[in-house]
Structures are given as structure tokens and as C-alpha cells.
Amino acid sequence: MKRPKLRKASKRLTCHKRYKIQKKIREHHRKVRKEAKKRGRRKPRKDPGVPGAAPFKEELLREAELRKQRLEELKQKQKLERQKELEKRRKLDAKRSAAAAQEQAEGKEPSGKSEAKKTKKDLDKNAKKSFLSELEKVIEMSDVLLEVLDARDPMGSRCPQLEQAVACSGGEKKLLLVLNKIDLVPKENLQKWLNYLKKEFPTVAFKSSTLQKDRNMTFSRRRARIDLSRHTESFGSTCLLKLLQEYGRTQNKAIQVGLVGFPNVGKSSIINSIKKDRVCNAGLARGVTRSMQVVRIDKQLKIVDSPSIVADHTNSAVTLALRSIIHSGELSSVNLVKAVDAILNHCSKQQVMMFYTIPDFRNTEEFLSLLAQKRGMLKKGAVPDIENIAKSLLCDWTGAKMSYHSEPPPAQILPPYLTEDKIAEMQAGFNLKKLEEENSSTVQALKYPSPASSIVFQAVGMTNGKIVKDRGVEEESEWEDLETCHEEEDFMETDGDQDSMEEEEEEENNIKEDGGTQMTGNAELGMGQTGQACSGSEIAESGLANSLSLSSDKTAGEDDAYDFNTDYVQ
């Protein structure tokens, strides 16, 4: 039985549809002609070719044909080259995919990922080194240093190494504390911190402008509804500027002011607020400022923006979560959860639940999943995106969004590097009465969150930071060189002893009478060689002892909490 042939779908259209299409095409052509008339363009003229009466007509036609052939050959060559390149790429991709599959089957990491990790580590090391060198330059060239503190955790924003370096400079440098982000803490808490900090260093209350307009930006009438006192206006900039200008007049010279502090405390925003223009890059990401930048305010005053202080890895988990220079986008999901867990452990659970309006939770992962569901941060299949919600939460806590506060210590305990004489030395040259009046006026001008809506954060203490490059790597390399030299000398000594013994045995067997004199000579030579080796080993041992004493002194100095290397101080 024959199979029935499958009938193909007919391409015929109904007359109504066909006429409709034709009509639309005519309208389109009419429209194109109309536009062409308006533009004044005409149809390109056809090539008339070579006239019949023209001389050398055949030669001209041959040349034209040859040109066409050359163009076609070039096109074919280019096409072949493209095909070859595509084949090479395909082969390379196939080899890479095969190698990656083999490595996965063996349980190893793919080579590409390991190389990427190595390069990332190298970049992180280089970035930290450049940050330290730039920060060291800023500290050296500045007459006055402004340590910017986050008003939500002022004690955690302080760096004892920096304060000690300035205090031990012999009065050459001054240190001011700038308490930034004061609009994110309750008013009573802010006054407590101002009273606590002014007993150690002169302190300025500051609120930098967060929405700074760009040079080419224009605001429409619709945007006039924005609360300027909350977003774009800065408070405390005139007070800080007057204080620095008056100090410059007392010194009778042009001064340079350096801004230093940990990431996301608002160093660049303070400069933008003083200058009333966006002269420095500022953002939510950590480590936006990567090199020093000098901004001229007037003839007698220059402000230097610096990269962030690198927090030491010996700090607590909460300190590293809030003050580390590594951006949250570069952390793995496990480290992100650990950072959030460290922050939640230092807060009241009920206050966190009230602030985020979420039900009770057992652990950090459950808290993040509940928050992700509330904010709609879900993956495919309605799975909570824990990684992204953890990143956004860390950005909220380090940025100018979260309202939390920490209480100052009940008793005023001065650090070892600060004495009454040092405090008087730091306060000399500044009008402290006028500073208190200006601070009180800025405190009265701002709106603050209520204590009930602000989360109480348990402060850990000061954050240890690095302000000078570590020389541990150089010491290790010197130690290795000394060890290798010592081993080489020992090896040469043993070789010399073996050679002398072999020569003695041969001479005893071959020549008995004359060998005696030769043996004595060889023995003397052997003794000379061993003596030289012993002297070399003694020198090496003495060098090692000296290096050990030096390294032990250095490590003892580094272990002390407040005794750090301050070579840059003049």
C-alpha cells in the first residue's frame, strides 16, 4: 500500500490580505520618495560606461576587468583567513574544555581558576602596598592631620598607630578628629561622644553632603521637592575651614591638611563639602580613592585626600567586616555570611527584628533568607539570594544608610601615648571656645533619629591599622641568605677534610720513607683549611647572632599595641 504524500501548506493568500500588503508597500514607497525630496537627494546616476568613440576603449575595459578580479581575489583570501582563525579558536576551546573536564574528573581545580586566584591575590597585595606608600606620603607632607571618624562607631574608626605617630612627632604635626555622619545617630549619643573625644583631641562635628551635584548637572522643577537639609547640604564645613585658616595664620605660613581614616568614613565627601563641588571621587564601594590628591582651597590652605588605612588582620571579625579595605563584592558567600554573623552578634536581636520588620530567626542564614524574601531578592525557583542580600546589608552598614550607635566608655582612660602635656600640645594653636560654639550650633541645626529607631551596637575598641610598610619580607630574605652561606661553609669544611684523608692514605701505601714528610705537609695544609673554615663558621655564627638579636628586637616592638615604627617623622 502506497503511503499518502504529506500535503504542503499553501502559500496562497486571500485577496483582502494581498491587497492590504500591496497598499502598505505603496504607502511606504511614497513616504520614502517624499522624504528624499525634502532632503534634496536624487537617485544615483547609472554608469554610462566608456563611449564607443573614445580612444583606447579596449584597454580601459581590460583594466576595469582586472580590478574586479583583484577585488574578488582579495575577498576570497580574507574569507579563507577568517575561516582558518575560526578553526584555530574552535580547536583551542575544545582543548581547554577537555582539559577542564579531565581536571574536574580527577578532583583538581581548573588551571584557569587557580591562575585567576593567584593574580587576584597578587593584585590585592600590590593594592595594599600602594595604599601604604601613598598614606605614608600624605602623613609626611601634612602639617595638620584630620582623622575622620564614623559617628556610629567612633572608637572603632580610630587608629592608635596613626595617633601615636602624630603624638610622637614633637609638636611638628597636629591631629584633629572629625566626627562625620552625625545625622545617623541620636542627639544625646552625639553629645556624649563629643564630650568624650574633646578631652583627647580637638573634635569637629560634621555632616558631609551625600548628593553632591556635578558641574554639568542641571536640576529641574520636579527635583525641588528633595529635602536639602537631609541630602545635599553639609554642616560643619564652615567651622572646620575657619579653624584651619586661623591655625594657618598663627603659623604664618601656608599649611597642608591631610585627611586620613578607614574605608567608608567619608574622607572624599568632606573635601567635596568644603570645596562645594565634586572634586574627589566618592562612592559606596570601599577603596575608591587609590592615590593621594591635592585640592587647593585658597592661597594658604591645601587639603590632601589619601587612600584608606589598611586594617590589620589581627583585628576581630566585626572590625574586619566593617573596616576592612576589601570590597564586599570580592568576598565569597561563606565569608559574607561570617561577616554578617559577626555584626549581628554585636547587636540586639529584638532591635534588628524591629528595624528590618522580620520574624524571629535562629541563625544568620535564616535571617538573610527572610530578608531576601522581604526585599524580593530571589533566584530561579524562588530560592533566596543569600550572597547578594549579604552584600547589600554590608553596604548599608558601612554606607550612609543605616542608623545605629555605640555608647562611649564609662570611664575616660587615656592611651599610653597620650599624656596631659601631649594633649595640651595638640590643642595649642586652636580656638577651642569658638570650636565648641560652632559644634553646638551644628548639633542644633540637624534632625536626628530617635533612640528607639536606632540600633545599639556594642563597640569592640580601636582598630589596629598599618601606616608604614612592613619590612618582615626583607628580614626573612636576609635570614635565608645567612643560612645558605652557613651551610655552604660547613659543606666546604667537610669536603676539605675528606680530600686530605684520601691523599694521606694513598701516600702511605705507595711511598713509606718519603711519604712521612709529604704527610706532615698535607696535614699542615689540612689544618690550615680547617682553620679557615672554622674562622668562616665563627663569622657566620656571629652574623647570625646579630641578625637574631635584631629580629627579636623588632618582633618585640611589633607585639606591643602602641609601639610602632615611625621612621617618617622628621
Salt bridges, closest charged atoms under 4 A:
GLU35 OE1 - ARG39 NH2 3.82
GLU58 OE1 - ARG62 NH2 3.90
GLU63 OE1 - ARG67 NH2 3.96
GLU106 OE1 - LYS108 NZ 3.78
GLU109 OE2 - LYS117 NZ 3.02
GLU134 OE2 - LYS137 NZ 3.45
ASP143 OD1 - LYS253 NZ 3.83
ASP150 OD2 - ARG152 NH2 3.00
ASP153 OD2 - ARG323 NH2 3.62
GLU163 OE2 - ARG158 NE 2.83
GLU200 OE1 - ARG158 NH2 2.57
GLU246 OE2 - LYS434 NZ 3.23
ASP277 OD2 - ARG215 NE 3.24
ASP312 OD1 - HIS313 ND1 3.28
ASP360 OD1 - LYS349 NZ 2.99
GLU366 OE1 - ARG362 NE 3.03
GLU387 OE2 - LYS391 NZ 3.67
ASP396 OD2 - ARG375 NH1 3.64
GLU407 OE1 - LYS192 NZ 3.46
GLU407 OE2 - HIS405 NE2 3.90
GLU436 OE2 - LYS198 NZ 3.55
ASP470 OD2 - LYS466 NZ 3.74
GLU475 OE2 - LYS554 NZ 2.83
ASP490 OD2 - HIS486 NE2 3.63
ASP567 OD2 - ARG471 NH2 3.86
